[in-house]
Amino acid sequence: MTTPARIDRLKAKKEEIEKQLAELEAREKSKARKEDNRLKVLIGAGILADAKIRPELAGEVQKILDRAITAKRDRDFLQEKGWLPRQPTTGNREEK
């Protein structure tokens, strides 16, 4: 096999390997995202279930949400669902 032909064959192999690697990395990223979402849903469901029977936990969850949730759209939703107070808080909130 001539050197130019060998170079072309190796370049084609390299492209195929890079394509396979990109596909594998995309699958791993998707899997990690799904696992992260599942974790959030399960933790949230557990906390919500416990907060229904323990009012003191519900109050703590509200404090956490008030500190952690800054996007206006999300805050509005939580206010509609009764997890955040309707009045604006004193903290500096960025609208997202």
SULCORLIN-V630314 format. One record per pair of residues at least 24 apart in sequence whose ideal C-beta (glycine too) atoms are under 6 Angstrom apart, sorted by the first residue. I is the first residue (numbers start at 1). J is the second residue. D is the distance in whole Angstrom. If there is no record, write none. Layout:
# SULCORLIN-V630314
I:J:D ; I:J:D
This chain:
# SULCORLIN-V630314
70:94:6 ; 71:96:4
